[in-house]
Amino acid sequence: MKKSAFTAVFFSLCTLLASSQLSAEQMKQLGSWDVHYIALPATFLTPEIAVEYNIQRSKFNGVINISVLDSKSQQAQQVVINGIAKDLFGRQRKLEFNQVVEGDAVYYLATVPYQNEQLYNFTITLGQGEQQQQLTFSHTFFVD
């Protein structure tokens, strides 16, 4: 599958799965950005996509997808992105984001290991020039 087709397949998959055990893709307006984010099990990716983006498919691995759009123009933004995932015991995991650019689309992928019914609180820092924003959200992962 070509990279340009990945975005359509990935977001279509996320939309279809939203009615099952996932929350649909979510968006928060932060400053002048619309920040779209989703967390899902890595097993929802096809083996080909997982290999292409160096993501280990496992029922104990989650994928975080972040995209940043200018609120007015809806153009994708390239940002500096860092994040942590914190569990209920206070243990923190640093998220290592990989930037994916496909035509006009830009998004950031990270993985996080989990156990069944594990809740993570995510804190993602986004920066571009002088603008710095923080995205926070929670997600519970389930082993399928």
C-alpha positions as CSV (number, residue, x, y, z in Angstrom):
1,M,0.0,0.0,0.0
2,K,1.3,3.4,-0.9
3,K,1.9,5.9,1.9
4,S,-0.6,8.3,0.3
5,A,-3.3,5.7,0.7
6,F,-2.3,5.1,4.4
7,T,-4.0,8.2,5.7
8,A,-7.4,7.4,4.1
9,V,-7.2,3.8,5.2
10,F,-6.1,4.6,8.7
11,F,-8.8,7.2,9.4
12,S,-11.4,5.1,7.7
13,L,-10.5,2.2,9.9
14,C,-10.6,4.5,13.0
15,T,-14.0,5.7,12.0
16,L,-15.4,2.2,11.5
17,L,-13.9,1.0,14.8
18,A,-15.3,4.0,16.7
19,S,-18.6,2.2,17.1
20,S,-17.0,-0.8,18.8
21,Q,-14.4,-0.6,21.6
22,L,-12.7,2.6,20.5
23,S,-13.5,6.2,21.0
24,A,-13.7,8.0,17.7
25,E,-11.0,10.4,16.7
26,Q,-11.1,13.4,18.9
27,M,-10.1,17.0,18.4
28,K,-9.3,19.9,20.6
29,Q,-8.7,23.5,19.6
30,L,-5.4,24.7,21.2
31,G,-4.5,28.3,20.3
32,S,-4.6,28.6,16.6
33,W,-4.5,24.8,16.0
34,D,-7.1,22.0,15.7
35,V,-5.3,19.1,17.2
36,H,-6.7,15.7,16.2
37,Y,-5.8,12.6,18.2
38,I,-6.7,9.0,18.6
39,A,-5.4,6.0,20.6
40,L,-6.0,2.5,19.4
41,P,-4.6,-1.1,19.7
42,A,-1.7,-1.8,17.3
43,T,-3.6,-5.0,16.2
44,F,-6.1,-2.7,14.3
45,L,-3.3,-1.9,11.8
46,T,-2.7,-4.3,8.9
47,P,0.6,-6.2,9.0
48,E,1.8,-4.2,5.9
49,I,1.1,-0.8,7.5
50,A,2.7,-1.9,10.8
51,V,5.9,-2.9,8.9
52,E,5.9,0.2,6.8
53,Y,5.8,2.4,9.9
54,N,7.9,0.2,12.1
55,I,5.1,-0.4,14.6
56,Q,5.0,-3.7,16.4
57,R,1.6,-5.3,16.1
58,S,0.7,-6.8,19.4
59,K,-2.4,-7.1,21.5
60,F,-0.3,-5.3,24.2
61,N,0.8,-2.3,22.1
62,G,-1.2,0.9,21.5
63,V,-0.7,3.5,18.8
64,I,-1.2,7.2,19.4
65,N,-1.8,9.3,16.3
66,I,-1.6,13.1,16.5
67,S,-2.2,15.6,13.7
68,V,-2.1,19.4,13.9
69,L,-4.1,21.7,11.6
70,D,-4.2,25.5,11.4
71,S,-7.7,26.3,12.7
72,K,-8.4,28.8,9.9
73,S,-6.8,27.3,6.8
74,Q,-7.0,23.6,7.9
75,Q,-3.5,23.2,6.5
76,A,-1.3,20.5,8.3
77,Q,1.3,21.9,10.6
78,Q,4.8,20.5,11.3
79,V,5.5,20.8,15.0
80,V,8.0,19.7,17.6
81,I,6.2,17.1,19.6
82,N,7.0,15.4,22.9
83,G,4.8,13.4,25.3
84,I,4.4,11.2,28.3
85,A,1.9,8.5,29.2
86,K,1.2,8.1,32.9
87,D,-0.6,5.2,34.4
88,L,-2.6,5.1,37.6
89,F,0.4,4.1,39.6
90,G,2.2,7.2,38.5
91,R,4.6,5.4,36.3
92,Q,5.6,7.5,33.2
93,R,6.6,6.4,29.8
94,K,8.2,8.8,27.4
95,L,6.5,8.7,24.0
96,E,8.8,8.7,20.9
97,F,6.9,10.2,18.0
98,N,7.7,9.6,14.4
99,Q,6.6,12.2,11.9
100,V,4.8,10.9,8.8
101,V,4.4,13.3,5.8
102,E,2.1,12.2,2.9
103,G,1.5,14.9,0.4
104,D,-0.1,17.7,2.3
105,A,-0.9,15.6,5.4
106,V,1.4,15.5,8.4
107,Y,0.9,13.3,11.5
108,Y,2.8,11.9,14.4
109,L,2.8,8.3,15.6
110,A,3.9,6.8,18.9
111,T,3.4,3.5,20.6
112,V,2.8,2.6,24.2
113,P,2.7,-0.9,25.8
114,Y,-0.3,-1.8,27.9
115,Q,-2.0,-4.5,29.9
116,N,-5.8,-5.2,29.8
117,E,-8.0,-2.4,31.0
118,Q,-4.9,-0.1,31.5
119,L,-5.7,3.6,31.7
120,Y,-3.1,6.1,30.6
121,N,-3.2,9.9,31.0
122,F,-1.4,11.5,28.1
123,T,0.3,14.8,28.2
124,I,1.6,15.9,24.8
125,T,3.5,19.1,24.2
126,L,3.3,20.7,20.8
127,G,5.5,23.6,19.6
128,Q,6.1,25.6,16.6
129,G,8.2,28.8,16.7
130,E,6.9,30.9,19.7
131,Q,3.6,28.9,19.9
132,Q,3.6,26.1,22.5
133,Q,0.5,24.1,23.4
134,Q,-0.3,21.1,25.6
135,L,-2.8,18.4,24.8
136,T,-4.0,16.2,27.6
137,F,-6.3,13.2,27.3
138,S,-7.0,9.8,28.8
139,H,-7.5,6.5,27.2
140,T,-8.2,3.0,28.5
141,F,-6.7,0.1,26.4
142,F,-8.2,-3.3,26.3
143,V,-6.6,-6.6,25.2
144,D,-8.5,-8.0,22.2
